[in-house]
């Protein structure tokens, strides 16, 4: 839950009237359509994301899953001509509202990208950069958050003796876990992961997967992945996208063993995609 001291993305009175809000959900998506200019990339999808769970988004390239993921923290706003219609309710707030404070929103809904993107700074500065920008400057507090974030990202023991060395000296897997730690430092409630281990070797990939499963105790995680085995290993629910449509959304075990839709079965079995 969001603390009273954190800047809210929007005033709560903007979302009065959603009496049916279910408190076990962190996100409720209603009739979401996303456009790039005149082209519709996501076609009126609706789904609910449970708290403290891992939700996998699967589907072939260009199916709309990454577009959907980026809409959850308004990253699509950075693309000229992109617009969204419908609702994405985050803790009872429609985050598609024009009155949303997008900077505050992205603190609560953090994102980790496909390719590790550490800043060309020290490991320590990678984590403290945004914190300082947000007003946290006391050294003891920064030290505490750095250690806590790196511990949660399962990286502390590997880097605690070289915090002031360049982050670019880390391996690819370590860099990605540093990016996850950087996101954790901002104390989000939701973490969006866009193919976070696709560029990693198998050992690093396994570490990231173990980390994701562990993190769901404290965060709600949504991950885009092309790796069917990864989705089946780490997620609680899976959403299958195709050509901008949400074809099926269910418990991961059911999606992979007894899907309801023929297109889902064909994709899972490798007949296309």
BADREN-809663 format. One line per 3 residues: for each residue x, y, z of C-alpha. Coordinates in steps of 0.2 Angstrom, whole numbers. Each point is the difference from the previous one (the first is absolute). Layout:
residues N
X,Y,Z | ...
This chain:
residues 273
0,0,0 | 5,18,-3 | 6,9,16
-7,16,5 | 16,9,-3 | 2,-4,-18
-6,12,-13 | -16,-8,-8 | -1,-1,-19
-17,8,1 | -13,6,12 | -11,-14,6
-16,10,-3 | 3,-2,-19 | -5,-19,1
-16,1,10 | -13,-11,-6 | 10,-16,-2
-10,-9,14 | 4,-18,-7 | 19,2,3
7,-16,6 | 14,2,13 | 9,-16,-5
4,8,-17 | 14,12,-2 | -6,5,-18
-17,-1,-9 | 1,3,-19 | -17,4,-8
-3,1,-19 | 18,6,-3 | 4,5,-18
17,7,-5 | 4,9,-16 | 15,6,-10
-7,13,-10 | -15,-8,-9 | 7,-17,2
-8,-10,15 | 13,-11,9 | -10,-6,14
-19,-5,-3 | -11,4,15 | 7,-12,13
-5,-3,18 | 8,-9,14 | 5,1,18
17,-2,8 | 1,-8,17 | 11,8,14
16,-9,4 | 0,-11,-15 | 10,-3,-16
-10,3,-16 | 8,-5,-16 | -5,8,-17
4,-12,-15 | -3,1,-19 | 10,2,-16
9,16,-4 | -11,14,-4 | -15,-7,9
-2,15,12 | 7,-7,16 | 14,13,2
-12,14,-5 | -12,-6,13 | 14,-1,13
7,18,-4 | -18,7,2 | 0,-5,19
13,13,4 | -4,12,-14 | 16,-4,-10
-10,1,-16 | -2,19,3 | 18,2,-6
-5,-7,-17 | -7,14,-12 | -18,-4,-5
-3,-13,13 | -16,1,10 | -10,-12,11
-19,-2,3 | -9,-9,14 | 6,-2,18
14,-7,9 | -4,1,19 | 15,0,12
-6,-1,18 | -16,8,-6 | 8,13,-10
-2,2,-19 | 18,2,-5 | -5,5,-18
-8,16,7 | 8,16,-7 | 1,6,18
13,-14,5 | 17,5,7 | 10,-11,-12
16,2,10 | -8,-5,16 | -9,-15,-9
17,-6,-7 | 7,-1,18 | -14,-12,5
0,-10,-16 | 18,-3,-5 | 7,-7,-16
15,-11,-5 | 4,-1,-18 | 6,-14,-11
18,6,-1 | 9,4,16 | 1,19,0
11,5,15 | 6,18,1 | 18,3,-4
3,3,19 | 5,-10,15 | -11,-14,6
-4,11,15 | -5,15,-11 | -11,-10,-11
-11,-3,15 | 1,17,8 | -2,11,-15
-19,0,-1 | -1,0,19 | 10,16,1
-10,8,-13 | -16,-5,10 | 7,9,15
9,-14,10 | 17,7,4 | 5,-6,17
15,-12,-2 | -5,-13,13 | -17,-1,-8
7,-2,-17 | 12,-13,6 | -14,-10,8
-11,0,-16 | 15,-5,-11 | 3,-15,11
-18,-5,2 | -3,2,-19 | 15,-10,-4
-5,-14,13 | -17,-1,-8 | 7,-1,-17
12,-14,6 | 15,10,-5 | 7,7,16
12,-14,4 | 8,1,-17 | 2,19,0
1,6,18 | 19,2,-1 | 0,10,-17
-15,12,2 | 10,14,-7 | 6,-9,-15
-8,3,-17 | -16,-9,-2 | 6,-4,-18
13,-11,7 | -14,-13,5 | -5,-15,-10
-16,1,-10 | -10,-9,13 | 7,10,14
-4,16,-10 | -18,-6,-2 | -2,-4,19
7,18,3 | -13,7,-11 | -13,-10,11
8,7,16 | -1,17,-7 | -18,-2,-3
-3,-8,17 | 9,16,8 | -15,11,-5
-12,-12,10 | -12,-4,-13 | -15,-11,2
0,-7,-18 | 15,-5,-10 | -1,-1,-19
13,-11,-8 | 2,0,-19 | 9,-16,-5
13,3,14 | 10,-15,-3 | -1,-3,-19
18,7,-2 | 8,-10,14 | 9,-17,1
-9,-15,8 | 8,2,17 | -4,19,1
-18,-4,-7 | -2,-12,14 | 5,12,13
-12,13,-7 | -14,-12,0 | 3,-5,18
1,18,5 | -17,3,-8 | -9,-14,9
8,7,16 | -5,18,-3 | -19,-4,-2
-1,-1,19 | 2,19,0 | -5,5,-17
-13,-3,-14 | 10,-5,-15 | -5,0,-19
13,-7,-12 | 0,-1,-19 | 9,-15,-6
3,-10,-16 | 6,-15,10 | -14,-12,3
10,-10,12 | 4,16,10 | -19,5,1
-5,-18,6 | 14,0,13 | -3,17,8
-17,7,-3 | -16,-3,10 | -11,6,-15
3,2,-18 | -8,11,-13 | 1,-5,-19
0,14,-12 | -2,-1,-19 | -2,14,-13
-5,12,14 | -13,-11,8 | 0,-9,17
-3,-17,-6 | 0,-9,17 | 5,5,18
0,-14,14 | 10,-9,12 | 17,-4,-7
-2,-19,3 | -16,0,-10 | 7,11,-14
14,-12,-3 | -9,-17,3 | -18,3,-5
-3,17,-8 | -18,4,-5 | 4,8,-17
6,-9,-15 | 12,15,-4 | 8,-1,17
3,-19,-2 | 8,3,-17 | 11,13,6
5,-9,16 | 4,-16,-11 | 11,10,-12
-11,0,-15 | 3,18,-3 | 9,15,7
